[in-house]
Amino acid sequence: MAANLEVAVRRLTAEQRRQQLVAVALELFAQRGYRSTTMDDIAEAAGVTKPLVYQHFSSKRALYLELVNSIAQELLVAVRSAVMQAEGPRQQVEMGFAAYFRLVVSREAEFRLLYGRDHADDKELGRALRTVEDAIAEAIEPLIAAGLDADHRRLMAYAVVGMAEGASRRFMEQRTEDGGSVEEEAHRLARRVAYLAWAGLRSVHAD
């Protein structure tokens, strides 16, 4: 048995092994939370020894932060790409939301990791998650009507990010196995939230 495990461990390249560990850690963090997941758990689920995990990641914190940064980058690319393809402001809002919710629906584990709150008292991890919100707000801010000062636009951008996060949490709490396709669910969420966001943004004025 040990010999078979050793052969299996050697069969993957270093990059393949790293990606395997990232995938395993993602599932465990999403299911159990950051605090309840240990490096021993990750090693056991991946079928490797803990020293091997430490060859790739210096700590559980480093592994978690890499996951957060990777998810954030993917989310930003998806939202920015969708917004650039839209024909007008109204379409930009809805298509941006659709890209966001498409990832929420299809990559639920990643978003459970992002929205976890069992490490709320950890300043470094909290700061890493806030950078995700900051980056999305920066992508949204240019879509908000001109005529507002920079602080006002930024505040509205964060309000929109909060709407998306709140709707995502609600969706994940209520999601059932017999839901529609990824596209159907993503577009339904996007339409509902975009309608509210667009109606609100159109009524915003300088004060």
Backbone as CSV, one residue per row, in Angstrom:
resi,resn,N_x,N_y,N_z,CA_x,CA_y,CA_z,C_x,C_y,C_z
1,MET,0.830,-1.208,0.000,0.000,0.000,0.000,0.865,1.258,0.000
2,ALA,1.880,1.294,0.897,2.783,2.446,0.962,3.541,2.606,-0.340
3,ALA,3.959,1.471,-0.926,4.697,1.531,-2.189,3.823,2.096,-3.292
4,ASN,2.548,1.698,-3.319,1.634,2.209,-4.333,1.418,3.709,-4.177
5,LEU,1.289,4.158,-2.915,1.119,5.584,-2.662,2.338,6.363,-3.127
6,GLU,3.525,5.826,-2.871,4.754,6.505,-3.265,4.828,6.637,-4.775
7,VAL,4.429,5.584,-5.501,4.425,5.636,-6.965,3.456,6.690,-7.454
8,ALA,2.252,6.738,-6.791,1.241,7.713,-7.200,1.728,9.137,-6.961
9,VAL,2.416,9.336,-5.830,2.932,10.658,-5.514,3.937,11.108,-6.563
10,ARG,4.788,10.200,-7.002,5.827,10.543,-7.974,5.268,10.743,-9.380
11,ARG,4.079,10.245,-9.635,3.549,10.252,-10.986,3.237,11.653,-11.489
12,LEU,2.925,12.587,-10.596,2.594,13.952,-10.986,3.836,14.829,-11.031
13,THR,3.830,15.770,-11.972,4.901,16.760,-11.986,4.691,17.716,-10.807
14,ALA,5.676,18.539,-10.539,5.571,19.486,-9.433,4.387,20.427,-9.623
15,GLU,4.188,20.902,-10.850,3.079,21.812,-11.117,1.736,21.099,-10.988
16,GLN,1.669,19.867,-11.477,0.433,19.093,-11.349,0.109,18.829,-9.882
17,ARG,1.140,18.517,-9.099,0.921,18.283,-7.684,0.432,19.552,-6.987
18,ARG,1.012,20.684,-7.343,0.602,21.946,-6.740,-0.862,22.236,-7.049
19,GLN,-1.250,22.028,-8.294,-2.634,22.273,-8.683,-3.580,21.312,-7.976
20,GLN,-3.145,20.062,-7.777,-3.969,19.108,-7.049,-4.184,19.578,-5.614
21,LEU,-3.125,20.028,-4.972,-3.228,20.487,-3.595,-4.131,21.720,-3.488
22,VAL,-4.034,22.606,-4.458,-4.899,23.790,-4.475,-6.360,23.362,-4.586
23,ALA,-6.658,22.420,-5.480,-8.038,21.960,-5.671,-8.574,21.284,-4.409
24,VAL,-7.754,20.461,-3.787,-8.163,19.774,-2.563,-8.398,20.777,-1.442
25,ALA,-7.480,21.716,-1.290,-7.611,22.726,-0.238,-8.865,23.572,-0.444
26,LEU,-9.156,23.922,-1.677,-10.345,24.711,-1.977,-11.600,24.013,-1.471
27,GLU,-11.737,22.737,-1.784,-12.919,21.991,-1.360,-13.012,21.921,0.165
28,LEU,-11.899,21.678,0.820,-11.916,21.562,2.272,-12.210,22.906,2.942
29,PHE,-11.582,23.974,2.453,-11.847,25.297,3.015,-13.319,25.673,2.834
30,ALA,-13.865,25.367,1.652,-15.255,25.714,1.366,-16.214,24.921,2.245
31,GLN,-15.907,23.654,2.491,-16.793,22.798,3.277,-16.664,23.036,4.773
32,ARG,-15.428,23.159,5.255,-15.189,23.180,6.695,-14.865,24.563,7.252
33,GLY,-14.431,25.467,6.380,-13.969,26.758,6.847,-12.465,26.752,7.053
34,TYR,-11.912,27.947,7.147,-10.455,28.083,7.272,-9.948,27.502,8.584
35,ARG,-10.581,27.856,9.675,-10.098,27.434,10.982,-10.127,25.917,11.165
36,SER,-11.174,25.276,10.670,-11.355,23.842,10.913,-10.557,22.958,9.969
37,THR,-9.894,23.536,9.001,-9.096,22.763,8.041,-7.624,22.852,8.427
38,THR,-6.963,21.717,8.480,-5.534,21.684,8.826,-4.720,21.203,7.633
39,MET,-3.431,21.411,7.709,-2.540,20.900,6.661,-2.552,19.373,6.652
40,ASP,-2.774,18.762,7.804,-2.925,17.302,7.851,-4.140,16.862,7.041
41,ASP,-5.242,17.604,7.191,-6.453,17.277,6.432,-6.193,17.355,4.932
42,ILE,-5.493,18.404,4.525,-5.213,18.593,3.091,-4.322,17.487,2.576
43,ALA,-3.301,17.133,3.338,-2.399,16.055,2.926,-3.148,14.735,2.806
44,GLU,-3.984,14.449,3.796,-4.732,13.184,3.774,-5.686,13.125,2.590
45,ALA,-6.419,14.224,2.342,-7.370,14.239,1.225,-6.672,14.127,-0.120
46,ALA,-5.447,14.646,-0.205,-4.686,14.584,-1.461,-3.929,13.270,-1.603
47,GLY,-3.866,12.485,-0.526,-3.157,11.213,-0.580,-1.656,11.362,-0.582
48,VAL,-1.174,12.410,0.105,0.269,12.652,0.172,0.658,12.886,1.629
49,THR,1.944,13.037,1.880,2.416,13.323,3.230,2.388,14.822,3.481
50,LYS,2.304,15.214,4.753,2.291,16.642,5.082,3.578,17.343,4.660
51,PRO,4.764,16.719,4.819,5.978,17.386,4.340,5.919,17.736,2.858
52,LEU,5.263,16.893,2.082,5.146,17.193,0.647,4.294,18.442,0.430
53,VAL,3.226,18.597,1.222,2.395,19.798,1.112,3.226,21.037,1.419
54,TYR,4.080,20.928,2.443,4.917,22.069,2.826,6.014,22.365,1.804
55,GLN,6.306,21.423,0.949,7.246,21.710,-0.140,6.659,22.725,-1.114
56,HIS,5.332,22.751,-1.208,4.655,23.646,-2.148,4.129,24.917,-1.487
57,PHE,3.731,24.812,-0.216,3.148,25.955,0.481,3.743,26.051,1.881
58,SER,4.209,27.226,2.231,4.901,27.386,3.513,3.973,27.273,4.705
59,SER,2.674,27.511,4.494,1.721,27.452,5.591,0.308,27.354,5.049
60,LYS,-0.619,27.046,5.931,-2.037,27.032,5.543,-2.467,28.428,5.107
61,ARG,-1.979,29.425,5.796,-2.302,30.811,5.459,-1.850,31.160,4.043
62,ALA,-0.634,30.756,3.684,-0.114,31.036,2.345,-0.960,30.357,1.277
63,LEU,-1.382,29.138,1.554,-2.221,28.408,0.605,-3.571,29.095,0.451
64,TYR,-4.153,29.505,1.556,-5.450,30.174,1.516,-5.369,31.500,0.756
65,LEU,-4.333,32.272,1.032,-4.181,33.559,0.356,-3.982,33.390,-1.139
66,GLU,-3.273,32.352,-1.537,-3.108,32.097,-2.971,-4.452,31.789,-3.622
67,LEU,-5.286,31.039,-2.932,-6.617,30.734,-3.454,-7.444,32.008,-3.606
68,VAL,-7.437,32.850,-2.596,-8.206,34.095,-2.643,-7.749,34.965,-3.811
69,ASN,-6.443,35.110,-3.981,-5.913,35.947,-5.062,-6.269,35.382,-6.428
70,SER,-6.221,34.069,-6.563,-6.544,33.430,-7.836,-8.009,33.637,-8.202
71,ILE,-8.887,33.456,-7.223,-10.316,33.649,-7.453,-10.602,35.110,-7.803
72,ALA,-9.971,36.029,-7.100,-10.186,37.449,-7.348,-9.800,37.825,-8.774
73,GLN,-8.667,37.344,-9.221,-8.212,37.659,-10.577,-9.162,37.108,-11.627
74,GLU,-9.624,35.891,-11.422,-10.547,35.288,-12.385,-11.858,36.066,-12.432
75,LEU,-12.329,36.476,-11.282,-13.570,37.231,-11.209,-13.434,38.573,-11.911
76,LEU,-12.339,39.265,-11.668,-12.130,40.568,-12.289,-12.041,40.473,-13.806
77,VAL,-11.310,39.485,-14.281,-11.182,39.302,-15.729,-12.555,39.062,-16.354
78,ALA,-13.370,38.220,-15.707,-14.691,37.893,-16.252,-15.594,39.127,-16.290
79,VAL,-15.615,39.898,-15.209,-16.488,41.068,-15.145,-16.035,42.139,-16.135
80,ARG,-14.738,42.423,-16.174,-14.234,43.454,-17.080,-14.456,43.084,-18.539
81,SER,-14.256,41.811,-18.864,-14.472,41.358,-20.233,-15.931,41.522,-20.640
82,ALA,-16.846,41.184,-19.737,-18.275,41.302,-20.040,-18.671,42.756,-20.232
83,VAL,-18.174,43.623,-19.376,-18.515,45.048,-19.450,-18.006,45.660,-20.754
84,MET,-16.833,45.267,-21.178,-16.249,45.811,-22.413,-17.048,45.426,-23.644
85,GLN,-17.753,44.308,-23.585,-18.525,43.839,-24.741,-19.923,44.443,-24.804
86,ALA,-20.357,45.108,-23.737,-21.707,45.666,-23.686,-21.825,46.896,-24.577
87,GLU,-23.040,47.153,-25.063,-23.262,48.253,-25.994,-23.600,49.575,-25.312
88,GLY,-24.071,49.525,-24.075,-24.440,50.753,-23.378,-24.407,50.568,-21.885
89,PRO,-24.630,51.633,-21.113,-24.546,51.561,-19.651,-25.475,50.515,-19.037
90,ARG,-26.716,50.474,-19.489,-27.671,49.502,-18.940,-27.180,48.080,-19.181
91,GLN,-26.677,47.824,-20.387,-26.166,46.491,-20.721,-24.891,46.184,-19.943
92,GLN,-24.086,47.207,-19.700,-22.859,47.004,-18.927,-23.178,46.494,-17.526
93,VAL,-24.177,47.098,-16.912,-24.559,46.686,-15.562,-25.040,45.239,-15.559
94,GLU,-25.958,44.917,-16.471,-26.515,43.557,-16.467,-25.473,42.520,-16.874
95,MET,-24.656,42.821,-17.881,-23.660,41.848,-18.321,-22.563,41.656,-17.277
96,GLY,-22.233,42.741,-16.563,-21.264,42.611,-15.482,-21.781,41.705,-14.383
97,PHE,-23.044,41.908,-13.997,-23.652,41.041,-12.995,-23.734,39.598,-13.499
98,ALA,-24.080,39.431,-14.778,-24.209,38.078,-15.329,-22.876,37.332,-15.255
99,ALA,-21.786,38.019,-15.572,-20.467,37.388,-15.502,-20.132,37.011,-14.062
100,TYR,-20.461,37.901,-13.144,-20.211,37.644,-11.723,-21.012,36.438,-11.250
101,PHE,-22.306,36.439,-11.518,-23.156,35.359,-11.023,-22.907,34.037,-11.750
102,ARG,-22.413,34.113,-12.977,-22.067,32.874,-13.678,-20.983,32.123,-12.917
103,LEU,-20.023,32.859,-12.403,-18.974,32.228,-11.598,-19.521,31.757,-10.253
104,VAL,-20.408,32.538,-9.649,-21.006,32.126,-8.384,-21.734,30.788,-8.553
105,VAL,-22.518,30.682,-9.625,-23.325,29.481,-9.860,-22.468,28.277,-10.211
106,SER,-21.459,28.490,-11.052,-20.673,27.363,-11.554,-19.483,27.015,-10.671
107,ARG,-19.065,27.951,-9.820,-17.874,27.727,-8.989,-18.216,28.011,-7.529
108,GLU,-19.200,27.305,-7.037,-19.745,27.598,-5.716,-18.700,27.464,-4.608
109,ALA,-17.812,26.487,-4.727,-16.809,26.281,-3.675,-15.937,27.521,-3.505
110,GLU,-15.532,28.139,-4.623,-14.694,29.325,-4.555,-15.384,30.459,-3.800
111,PHE,-16.688,30.616,-4.056,-17.389,31.720,-3.423,-17.732,31.423,-1.973
112,ARG,-17.907,30.171,-1.645,-18.074,29.834,-0.224,-16.789,30.162,0.533
113,LEU,-15.663,29.959,-0.119,-14.387,30.303,0.496,-14.278,31.816,0.674
114,LEU,-14.636,32.576,-0.361,-14.536,34.031,-0.286,-15.449,34.608,0.781
115,TYR,-16.648,34.056,0.897,-17.634,34.642,1.792,-17.628,34.018,3.176
116,GLY,-16.676,33.142,3.453,-16.569,32.556,4.781,-16.252,33.630,5.806
117,ARG,-16.745,33.453,7.000,-16.530,34.460,8.039,-15.933,33.854,9.307
118,ASP,-15.378,32.643,9.210,-14.833,32.033,10.425,-13.433,32.546,10.738
119,HIS,-12.933,33.485,9.930,-11.625,34.077,10.200,-11.747,35.597,10.290
120,ALA,-12.927,36.056,10.728,-13.196,37.496,10.724,-12.239,38.275,11.621
121,ASP,-11.692,37.608,12.636,-10.788,38.309,13.547,-9.327,38.251,13.102
122,ASP,-9.081,37.659,11.942,-7.721,37.571,11.409,-7.510,38.737,10.447
123,LYS,-6.711,39.706,10.851,-6.570,40.937,10.077,-5.981,40.697,8.689
124,GLU,-4.990,39.815,8.586,-4.354,39.590,7.282,-5.315,38.943,6.303
125,LEU,-6.042,37.925,6.763,-6.999,37.262,5.881,-8.153,38.196,5.542
126,GLY,-8.603,38.960,6.511,-9.662,39.916,6.239,-9.231,40.958,5.225
127,ARG,-7.981,41.397,5.326,-7.449,42.383,4.388,-7.380,41.795,2.974
128,ALA,-7.014,40.519,2.857,-6.943,39.873,1.545,-8.318,39.810,0.899
129,LEU,-9.339,39.505,1.694,-10.688,39.448,1.147,-11.202,40.830,0.781
130,ARG,-10.809,41.841,1.546,-11.234,43.205,1.211,-10.613,43.674,-0.096
131,THR,-9.439,43.160,-0.434,-8.840,43.558,-1.699,-9.691,43.083,-2.878
132,VAL,-10.394,41.963,-2.694,-11.304,41.487,-3.730,-12.430,42.501,-3.916
133,GLU,-13.029,42.927,-2.817,-14.094,43.923,-2.889,-13.584,45.234,-3.480
134,ASP,-12.378,45.637,-3.087,-11.792,46.878,-3.602,-11.633,46.817,-5.118
135,ALA,-11.119,45.690,-5.598,-10.849,45.562,-7.029,-12.142,45.570,-7.838
136,ILE,-13.173,44.897,-7.334,-14.450,44.878,-8.053,-15.074,46.267,-8.049
137,ALA,-14.991,46.957,-6.924,-15.528,48.317,-6.852,-14.819,49.234,-7.847
138,GLU,-13.512,49.065,-7.996,-12.760,49.877,-8.955,-13.207,49.603,-10.384
139,ALA,-13.592,48.347,-10.659,-14.066,48.011,-11.998,-15.453,48.587,-12.258
140,ILE,-16.251,48.709,-11.207,-17.624,49.197,-11.347,-17.695,50.723,-11.386
141,GLU,-16.819,51.376,-10.686,-16.898,52.830,-10.521,-17.030,53.603,-11.838
142,PRO,-16.262,53.251,-12.898,-16.390,54.015,-14.143,-17.772,53.916,-14.790
143,LEU,-18.578,52.919,-14.408,-19.905,52.752,-14.995,-20.936,53.679,-14.365
144,ILE,-20.598,54.285,-13.258,-21.550,55.124,-12.533,-21.582,56.514,-13.147
145,ALA,-22.775,57.057,-13.230,-23.007,58.303,-13.953,-22.026,59.398,-13.564
146,ALA,-21.633,60.157,-14.591,-20.758,61.311,-14.359,-21.548,62.375,-13.605
147,GLY,-20.842,63.334,-13.055,-21.510,64.392,-12.311,-21.373,64.226,-10.818
148,LEU,-20.921,63.036,-10.402,-20.687,62.798,-8.980,-19.204,62.988,-8.697
149,ASP,-18.889,63.406,-7.485,-17.473,63.512,-7.159,-16.905,62.116,-6.917
150,ALA,-15.595,62.012,-6.845,-14.931,60.706,-6.780,-15.362,59.897,-5.565
151,ASP,-15.482,60.548,-4.408,-15.888,59.834,-3.195,-17.302,59.279,-3.319
152,HIS,-18.187,60.069,-3.928,-19.574,59.640,-4.102,-19.644,58.431,-5.041
153,ARG,-18.924,58.500,-6.149,-18.920,57.376,-7.090,-18.374,56.110,-6.431
154,ARG,-17.289,56.272,-5.666,-16.697,55.109,-5.007,-17.669,54.497,-3.993
155,LEU,-18.374,55.338,-3.262,-19.357,54.835,-2.297,-20.438,54.029,-3.005
156,MET,-20.939,54.535,-4.120,-21.962,53.819,-4.871,-21.426,52.492,-5.424
157,ALA,-20.162,52.497,-5.837,-19.554,51.266,-6.352,-19.516,50.187,-5.275
158,TYR,-19.147,50.578,-4.052,-19.122,49.604,-2.958,-20.529,49.140,-2.600
159,ALA,-21.515,50.012,-2.746,-22.898,49.609,-2.489,-23.339,48.534,-3.474
160,VAL,-22.933,48.686,-4.732,-23.268,47.684,-5.750,-22.572,46.365,-5.449
161,VAL,-21.306,46.424,-5.025,-20.578,45.204,-4.653,-21.300,44.503,-3.505
162,GLY,-21.782,45.281,-2.543,-22.516,44.695,-1.426,-23.789,44.003,-1.867
163,MET,-24.477,44.568,-2.851,-25.679,43.933,-3.391,-25.351,42.584,-4.004
164,ALA,-24.278,42.559,-4.785,-23.893,41.315,-5.453,-23.512,40.248,-4.426
165,GLU,-22.761,40.648,-3.407,-22.349,39.683,-2.386,-23.549,39.175,-1.600
166,GLY,-24.445,40.079,-1.220,-25.626,39.657,-0.470,-26.499,38.714,-1.261
167,ALA,-26.701,39.016,-2.547,-27.506,38.136,-3.389,-26.829,36.773,-3.562
168,SER,-25.500,36.767,-3.654,-24.761,35.513,-3.797,-24.909,34.649,-2.555
169,ARG,-24.812,35.263,-1.386,-24.989,34.511,-0.142,-26.372,33.880,-0.077
170,ARG,-27.379,34.668,-0.414,-28.759,34.163,-0.387,-28.923,33.006,-1.362
171,PHE,-28.363,33.156,-2.549,-28.459,32.102,-3.555,-27.831,30.804,-3.048
172,MET,-26.644,30.896,-2.473,-25.946,29.696,-2.025,-26.649,29.022,-0.850
173,GLU,-27.323,29.801,-0.016,-28.063,29.233,1.100,-29.296,28.478,0.633
174,GLN,-29.909,28.936,-0.451,-31.173,28.363,-0.890,-31.047,27.453,-2.103
175,ARG,-29.879,27.365,-2.669,-29.732,26.593,-3.901,-30.114,25.137,-3.695
176,THR,-30.812,24.572,-4.670,-31.216,23.173,-4.627,-30.618,22.442,-5.809
177,GLU,-30.575,21.128,-5.710,-29.989,20.319,-6.780,-30.797,20.365,-8.064
178,ASP,-32.096,20.669,-7.969,-32.936,20.663,-9.169,-33.050,22.051,-9.799
179,GLY,-32.067,22.901,-9.530,-32.071,24.234,-10.119,-31.843,24.169,-11.626
180,GLY,-31.944,25.317,-12.288,-31.764,25.348,-13.727,-30.305,25.239,-14.111
181,SER,-30.039,25.468,-15.413,-28.676,25.406,-15.892,-27.887,26.581,-15.344
182,VAL,-26.567,26.499,-15.479,-25.711,27.582,-15.014,-26.112,28.901,-15.662
183,GLU,-26.310,28.882,-16.979,-26.656,30.114,-17.684,-28.004,30.654,-17.226
184,GLU,-28.987,29.768,-17.078,-30.320,30.210,-16.660,-30.285,30.836,-15.272
185,GLU,-29.619,30.177,-14.346,-29.548,30.686,-12.980,-28.767,31.994,-12.915
186,ALA,-27.645,32.059,-13.635,-26.821,33.268,-13.619,-27.587,34.453,-14.192
187,HIS,-28.289,34.239,-15.294,-29.011,35.346,-15.920,-30.223,35.767,-15.088
188,ARG,-30.861,34.825,-14.416,-31.984,35.200,-13.558,-31.503,36.079,-12.402
189,LEU,-30.418,35.678,-11.772,-29.848,36.491,-10.701,-29.431,37.860,-11.229
190,ALA,-28.762,37.860,-12.378,-28.262,39.113,-12.951,-29.400,40.067,-13.275
191,ARG,-30.467,39.557,-13.883,-31.596,40.417,-14.247,-32.208,41.071,-13.015
192,ARG,-32.411,40.261,-11.976,-33.074,40.775,-10.782,-32.226,41.823,-10.061
193,VAL,-30.953,41.534,-9.897,-30.094,42.474,-9.170,-29.759,43.679,-10.043
194,ALA,-29.548,43.463,-11.337,-29.216,44.572,-12.235,-30.369,45.568,-12.324
195,TYR,-31.587,45.066,-12.301,-32.746,45.973,-12.357,-32.734,46.918,-11.164
196,LEU,-32.500,46.369,-9.993,-32.449,47.191,-8.790,-31.266,48.152,-8.835
197,ALA,-30.101,47.638,-9.223,-28.907,48.479,-9.268,-29.066,49.613,-10.266
198,TRP,-29.574,49.283,-11.452,-29.711,50.297,-12.495,-30.736,51.359,-12.099
199,ALA,-31.843,50.928,-11.531,-32.856,51.890,-11.098,-32.286,52.826,-10.036
200,GLY,-31.499,52.266,-9.140,-30.898,53.090,-8.105,-29.843,54.028,-8.645
201,LEU,-28.975,53.527,-9.523,-27.900,54.360,-10.062,-28.441,55.505,-10.907
202,ARG,-29.526,55.254,-11.619,-30.097,56.326,-12.456,-30.646,57.463,-11.619
203,SER,-31.043,57.155,-10.398,-31.646,58.193,-9.553,-30.635,58.911,-8.673
204,VAL,-29.392,58.470,-8.724,-28.362,59.106,-7.897,-28.022,60.489,-8.459
205,HIS,-27.871,61.439,-7.578,-27.466,62.784,-8.008,-26.525,63.379,-6.986
206,ALA,-25.794,64.355,-7.410,-24.833,65.005,-6.519,-25.576,65.718,-5.404
207,ASP,-24.985,65.703,-4.215,-25.637,66.403,-3.106,-24.697,67.441,-2.502
